[in-house]
Amino acid sequence: MNSCAQDPENQATVPETVSFTPELVVEDLDIPWGMAFLPDGSLLITEKSGEILLYRGGSKTEISGVPEVYNRGQGGLLDIALDPDYPDNGWIYLTYASEEGPGSGGHTALARCKLSGTTLTDLEVLYKASPNTTAGQHFGSRIEFDRDGYLYFSIGERGERDVNPQDTGRDGGKVYRLNPDGSIPPDNPFVGSDGLDAIYSYGHRNPQGMALHPESGEIWVHEHGPRGGDEINVVKKGANYGWPVITYGINYSGTPITDQTEMEGMEQPIHYWVPSIAPSGMAFVTSDNYPGWEGSLLVGSLSFQYLERLEMEGKTVLKREKLMEDVGRVRNVRQGPDGLIYVAVEGEGIYRLNPDR
């Protein structure tokens, strides 16, 4: 086993004391999937059912002009992110399940748009995965930009584990890289081959967390395993992350998927969870508002309903902590421009972690 991979005996602990008090600042949300802070400090929130809400000055306003979404199973309106040059160009990026294209059902799409008052305008679909399927699982999807301005987004393998993730000629089970206008960077790894030009890495299961490492500039993802074997991976150009040929998880029925946890030519996770925590949302802490947290990784747990803090040394997890135990299904976590942590909880809303002074 790779020395960086997680020892399954390492369990998250509950700290005796915490340095914050959670405050529910945006109430009455159903499944708040994505969050993006505008330059004025107001907050855009996606609801999986297909709404975008603008939270400003203590009130919520529904945004019009949102593209129609395929709201089925795990699919719907997913992530939202601002262009790094948003103050100059106004572009906002969305991932969502869409029925556009051949076949019944839907698949994950990436689009960009602008916000005029409380209306989305200038909508452009930049990428639409195919073929559509009525399967309700594993749409992904998160969005992140690297320091060079490239846009990365994830799409899950849509439940077709033996077909999609290992085939670079098919969508699903991939991390993609585009220019912000949707064009293909010429140095993408499968340009000029039989693979899809937009693919950057493959062999993923269902990545629902993505973050830019604040020091290295690397793109990190976490992804759902089956029963056990959720992973954190560092995205590398053209790399194969192994699903389902290698995994630390098993079938939900308890039967094995494979007896292989590593194989030549396939990347090892830097961390894996056994049992699965069902991770969603991920953020690095760069703020000094929370003593001892700077450099930590925060990850939401859907199945165990808490926020996990992973204390990191490089790519090694030194310690795991459970925060906000039993708060509900944590769908997303972001550090705001004010240096405070915001946590999206299904059936509740958005919590702000107010530091205790």
C-alpha positions as CSV (number, residue, x, y, z in Angstrom):
1,M,0.0,0.0,0.0
2,N,1.2,3.5,-0.9
3,S,2.6,5.2,2.2
4,C,0.4,8.2,1.6
5,A,-2.8,6.3,1.6
6,Q,-5.1,6.3,4.7
7,D,-4.8,3.7,7.4
8,P,-8.4,2.5,7.8
9,E,-7.9,2.3,11.6
10,N,-7.4,6.1,11.7
11,Q,-10.7,7.4,13.1
12,A,-12.0,10.9,13.3
13,T,-12.1,12.2,16.9
14,V,-14.4,14.8,18.5
15,P,-12.4,17.7,19.9
16,E,-12.9,18.5,23.6
17,T,-13.3,22.2,22.7
18,V,-13.9,24.1,19.5
19,S,-13.0,27.7,18.7
20,F,-16.3,28.7,16.9
21,T,-20.0,29.0,17.3
22,P,-22.2,27.9,14.4
23,E,-24.8,30.4,13.3
24,L,-27.6,29.6,10.8
25,V,-27.4,32.7,8.6
26,V,-29.4,31.5,5.5
27,E,-32.5,29.5,6.6
28,D,-35.0,27.2,4.9
29,L,-32.9,25.6,2.2
30,D,-33.6,22.1,0.8
31,I,-30.4,20.8,-0.9
32,P,-28.0,23.8,-1.1
33,W,-25.4,22.3,-3.5
34,G,-23.2,25.2,-4.6
35,M,-22.1,28.5,-3.1
36,A,-20.3,31.5,-4.7
37,F,-19.5,34.8,-3.0
38,L,-20.0,37.9,-5.1
39,P,-17.4,40.8,-4.7
40,D,-19.9,42.7,-2.5
41,G,-20.0,39.8,0.0
42,S,-23.5,38.6,-1.1
43,L,-23.9,34.9,-1.8
44,L,-25.2,32.9,-4.7
45,I,-26.7,29.5,-3.7
46,T,-27.8,26.7,-6.0
47,E,-30.6,24.5,-4.9
48,K,-30.5,21.0,-6.5
49,S,-34.1,21.3,-7.6
50,G,-33.1,24.0,-10.0
51,E,-33.2,27.4,-8.3
52,I,-30.5,30.0,-7.7
53,L,-30.9,32.2,-4.7
54,L,-29.2,35.5,-4.0
55,Y,-28.6,36.1,-0.3
56,R,-27.9,39.8,0.4
57,G,-28.6,42.0,3.4
58,G,-30.3,39.2,5.3
59,S,-32.9,38.3,2.6
60,K,-33.1,35.7,-0.2
61,T,-34.1,36.6,-3.8
62,E,-34.8,33.9,-6.5
63,I,-32.8,34.5,-9.7
64,S,-34.6,34.1,-13.0
65,G,-33.3,32.8,-16.3
66,V,-31.8,29.6,-14.8
67,P,-31.4,26.8,-17.4
68,E,-33.8,23.9,-17.1
69,V,-32.3,21.1,-15.1
70,Y,-32.9,17.3,-15.1
71,N,-33.8,16.9,-11.5
72,R,-33.6,13.1,-10.9
73,G,-31.8,11.1,-8.2
74,Q,-28.5,12.8,-7.6
75,G,-28.9,15.1,-10.6
76,G,-30.1,18.6,-10.7
77,L,-28.6,22.1,-10.4
78,L,-25.1,21.4,-9.0
79,D,-22.1,23.7,-8.6
80,I,-21.6,27.4,-9.2
81,A,-18.3,29.4,-9.5
82,L,-17.2,32.9,-10.5
83,D,-14.6,33.5,-13.2
84,P,-11.3,34.6,-11.6
85,D,-11.7,37.8,-13.5
86,Y,-15.3,38.2,-12.6
87,P,-15.0,41.9,-11.6
88,D,-13.9,42.6,-15.2
89,N,-15.9,40.1,-17.3
90,G,-18.9,39.1,-15.1
91,W,-18.9,35.4,-16.0
92,I,-20.5,32.8,-13.7
93,Y,-20.2,29.1,-14.3
94,L,-22.7,26.4,-13.5
95,T,-22.8,22.6,-13.6
96,Y,-26.1,20.8,-13.8
97,A,-27.9,17.7,-15.2
98,S,-29.4,18.5,-18.6
99,E,-31.7,16.7,-21.0
100,E,-30.2,18.3,-24.0
101,G,-28.7,16.0,-26.6
102,P,-29.4,12.5,-27.8
103,G,-31.2,9.8,-25.7
104,S,-33.7,9.9,-22.9
105,G,-32.7,11.1,-19.4
106,G,-29.9,13.5,-18.8
107,H,-26.2,14.0,-18.3
108,T,-24.0,16.7,-16.7
109,A,-23.5,20.0,-18.5
110,L,-21.2,23.0,-17.9
111,A,-22.5,26.5,-18.8
112,R,-21.6,30.1,-18.2
113,C,-23.8,33.1,-17.9
114,K,-23.9,36.7,-16.4
115,L,-26.0,38.2,-13.7
116,S,-28.0,41.3,-14.5
117,G,-29.9,42.5,-11.4
118,T,-31.7,39.3,-10.5
119,T,-31.7,37.6,-14.0
120,L,-29.2,35.4,-15.6
121,T,-28.3,36.5,-19.1
122,D,-25.9,35.5,-21.9
123,L,-26.2,31.8,-21.1
124,E,-23.7,29.6,-23.1
125,V,-23.5,25.8,-22.7
126,L,-19.7,25.1,-22.9
127,Y,-19.8,21.3,-22.5
128,K,-22.6,18.7,-22.4
129,A,-21.7,15.1,-21.6
130,S,-23.3,12.2,-23.6
131,P,-25.1,9.9,-24.0
132,N,-28.1,10.8,-21.8
133,T,-29.3,8.1,-19.4
134,T,-32.2,7.8,-17.0
135,A,-29.8,6.5,-14.3
136,G,-30.1,8.7,-11.2
137,Q,-26.6,8.4,-9.8
138,H,-23.1,9.9,-10.2
139,F,-23.4,13.2,-12.0
140,G,-20.5,14.8,-10.1
141,S,-20.0,17.8,-10.2
142,R,-17.7,20.5,-8.9
143,I,-15.9,23.5,-10.6
144,E,-12.5,25.0,-9.9
145,F,-10.0,27.3,-11.6
146,D,-6.2,26.9,-11.4
147,R,-3.7,29.7,-11.2
148,D,-3.3,29.8,-14.9
149,G,-7.0,30.4,-15.4
150,Y,-7.9,26.9,-16.7
151,L,-11.3,25.7,-15.7
152,Y,-11.7,22.2,-14.2
153,F,-14.9,20.3,-13.6
154,S,-15.9,16.8,-12.7
155,I,-18.5,14.3,-13.9
156,G,-19.3,11.0,-12.2
157,E,-19.4,7.7,-14.1
158,R,-23.3,7.7,-14.1
159,G,-23.4,4.2,-12.6
160,E,-21.7,2.7,-15.6
161,R,-18.6,1.6,-13.7
162,D,-17.5,-1.1,-16.1
163,V,-18.0,1.1,-19.2
164,N,-17.2,4.8,-18.6
165,P,-14.4,5.5,-16.1
166,Q,-11.6,3.6,-17.9
167,D,-12.6,4.6,-21.4
168,T,-11.2,8.0,-22.4
169,G,-13.4,8.0,-25.5
170,R,-16.5,8.2,-23.3
171,D,-17.8,10.8,-20.9
172,G,-18.2,10.0,-17.2
173,G,-15.8,9.2,-14.4
174,K,-13.5,12.1,-15.5
175,V,-12.1,15.5,-14.5
176,Y,-12.2,17.9,-17.5
177,R,-10.1,21.0,-18.3
178,L,-11.2,23.8,-20.5
179,N,-10.3,27.4,-21.3
180,P,-12.9,29.7,-19.7
181,D,-14.6,30.2,-23.0
182,G,-15.1,26.5,-23.4
183,S,-12.3,25.9,-26.0
184,I,-9.9,23.1,-25.5
185,P,-6.3,23.8,-24.3
186,P,-4.0,22.3,-26.9
187,D,-1.9,20.6,-24.3
188,N,-4.8,18.6,-22.8
189,P,-3.5,15.0,-22.6
190,F,-5.9,13.3,-25.1
191,V,-5.9,16.0,-27.9
192,G,-5.2,14.3,-31.2
193,S,-5.9,10.8,-29.9
194,D,-9.0,8.6,-29.7
195,G,-9.9,10.2,-26.3
196,L,-12.2,13.1,-25.7
197,D,-10.2,16.3,-26.0
198,A,-11.7,17.9,-22.8
199,I,-10.6,15.1,-20.5
200,Y,-7.7,15.8,-18.1
201,S,-7.8,12.7,-15.9
202,Y,-9.9,9.6,-15.7
203,G,-10.7,6.5,-13.6
204,H,-12.8,8.5,-11.2
205,R,-16.1,7.3,-9.6
206,N,-18.1,10.4,-8.5
207,P,-16.1,13.5,-7.5
208,Q,-18.2,15.9,-5.4
209,G,-15.4,18.0,-3.9
210,M,-12.7,20.0,-5.7
211,A,-10.3,22.7,-4.4
212,L,-7.2,24.6,-5.4
213,H,-4.3,23.9,-3.0
214,P,-3.3,27.3,-1.7
215,E,0.4,26.6,-1.7
216,S,1.1,24.1,-4.5
217,G,-1.6,25.3,-6.9
218,E,-2.6,21.7,-7.5
219,I,-6.2,20.7,-8.1
220,W,-7.4,18.3,-5.4
221,V,-10.6,16.3,-5.6
222,H,-12.4,13.9,-3.4
223,E,-14.8,11.3,-4.6
224,H,-17.3,8.8,-3.4
225,G,-16.2,5.2,-3.1
226,P,-18.8,2.4,-3.0
227,R,-19.1,0.8,0.4
228,G,-15.8,2.2,1.8
229,G,-13.0,3.7,-0.2
230,D,-13.9,7.3,-0.5
231,E,-10.8,9.0,-1.8
232,I,-8.8,12.3,-1.9
233,N,-6.8,12.5,-5.1
234,V,-4.4,15.2,-6.5
235,V,-5.4,15.7,-10.2
236,K,-2.5,15.0,-12.6
237,K,-2.5,15.4,-16.4
238,G,-3.6,12.2,-18.1
239,A,-3.5,10.2,-14.9
240,N,-5.7,7.1,-14.3
241,Y,-7.2,6.9,-10.8
242,G,-8.2,3.3,-11.1
243,W,-11.9,2.9,-10.6
244,P,-13.1,0.2,-10.7
245,V,-10.0,-1.8,-11.4
246,I,-8.5,-0.8,-8.0
247,T,-10.4,0.4,-5.0
248,Y,-10.4,0.3,-1.2
249,G,-14.2,-0.3,-1.2
250,I,-16.6,-3.2,-1.7
251,N,-20.0,-3.5,-3.2
252,Y,-23.0,-2.3,-1.2
253,S,-24.0,-5.9,-0.9
254,G,-20.8,-6.7,0.9
255,T,-19.2,-8.7,-2.0
256,P,-15.8,-7.7,-3.4
257,I,-15.4,-5.5,-6.5
258,T,-11.8,-6.5,-7.0
259,D,-9.0,-7.8,-4.8
260,Q,-6.6,-5.1,-6.1
261,T,-5.9,-1.9,-4.2
262,E,-3.0,-0.8,-6.3
263,M,-1.7,-1.4,-9.8
264,E,1.1,-0.1,-12.0
265,G,0.0,2.9,-14.0
266,M,-2.8,3.8,-11.7
267,E,-2.7,6.6,-9.1
268,Q,-3.0,6.0,-5.3
269,P,-5.2,8.3,-3.2
270,I,-3.4,10.5,-0.7
271,H,-6.2,9.5,1.7
272,Y,-9.1,7.2,1.8
273,W,-12.0,6.6,4.2
274,V,-13.2,3.3,5.5
275,P,-16.0,3.3,6.3
276,S,-17.3,5.8,3.7
277,I,-18.3,9.2,5.0
278,A,-20.0,10.2,1.7
279,P,-17.9,13.3,1.2
280,S,-19.4,16.4,-0.5
281,G,-17.8,19.9,-0.7
282,M,-14.2,20.6,0.2
283,A,-12.2,23.7,1.2
284,F,-8.7,24.6,2.4
285,V,-8.5,26.9,5.4
286,T,-6.2,29.8,4.6
287,S,-7.6,32.2,7.3
288,D,-6.1,32.7,10.7
289,N,-9.6,33.1,12.3
290,Y,-9.6,29.6,13.7
291,P,-6.5,28.8,15.9
292,G,-4.7,25.7,14.6
293,W,-6.7,25.3,11.5
294,E,-4.6,27.1,8.9
295,G,-3.7,24.7,6.2
296,S,-6.4,22.2,7.2
297,L,-8.8,20.6,4.7
298,L,-12.5,20.8,5.5
299,V,-14.9,18.1,4.0
300,G,-18.6,17.6,4.5
301,S,-20.0,14.2,5.4
302,L,-23.4,13.3,4.0
303,S,-23.8,9.9,5.6
304,F,-22.5,10.7,9.1
305,Q,-23.8,14.3,9.1
306,Y,-20.8,16.3,10.3
307,L,-18.0,18.5,9.0
308,E,-14.6,16.9,9.0
309,R,-11.4,18.7,9.5
310,L,-8.2,17.0,8.2
311,E,-5.0,18.4,9.6
312,M,-2.5,18.1,6.8
313,E,1.3,18.0,6.5
314,G,1.9,18.2,2.8
315,K,-0.1,15.3,1.3
316,T,-0.3,13.4,4.6
317,V,-3.3,13.4,7.0
318,L,-2.0,13.9,10.5
319,K,-5.4,14.0,12.3
320,R,-9.1,13.9,11.6
321,E,-11.7,15.8,13.6
322,K,-15.5,15.7,13.6
323,L,-17.1,19.1,13.9
324,M,-20.7,20.1,14.1
325,E,-21.8,16.5,14.9
326,D,-25.3,15.5,13.9
327,V,-25.9,18.9,12.2
328,G,-27.4,17.2,9.2
329,R,-26.1,16.1,5.7
330,V,-23.3,18.6,5.0
331,R,-23.4,19.2,1.3
332,N,-20.8,22.0,0.9
333,V,-18.2,24.1,2.7
334,R,-16.5,27.3,1.6
335,Q,-14.2,29.9,3.1
336,G,-15.8,33.3,2.4
337,P,-14.0,36.5,1.4
338,D,-14.3,37.5,5.1
339,G,-12.1,34.6,6.1
340,L,-15.0,32.8,7.8
341,I,-16.2,29.3,7.1
342,Y,-19.7,28.7,5.6
343,V,-21.3,25.3,5.7
344,A,-24.3,24.2,3.6
345,V,-26.5,21.6,5.3
346,E,-29.4,19.9,3.7
347,G,-32.8,20.7,5.1
348,E,-31.3,23.6,7.1
349,G,-29.4,26.2,5.2
350,I,-26.0,27.9,5.4
351,Y,-24.2,28.1,8.7
352,R,-21.4,30.5,9.4
353,L,-18.7,29.4,11.9
354,N,-18.2,32.5,14.1
355,P,-14.8,32.4,15.8
356,D,-15.0,32.6,19.6
357,R,-12.9,35.6,20.7
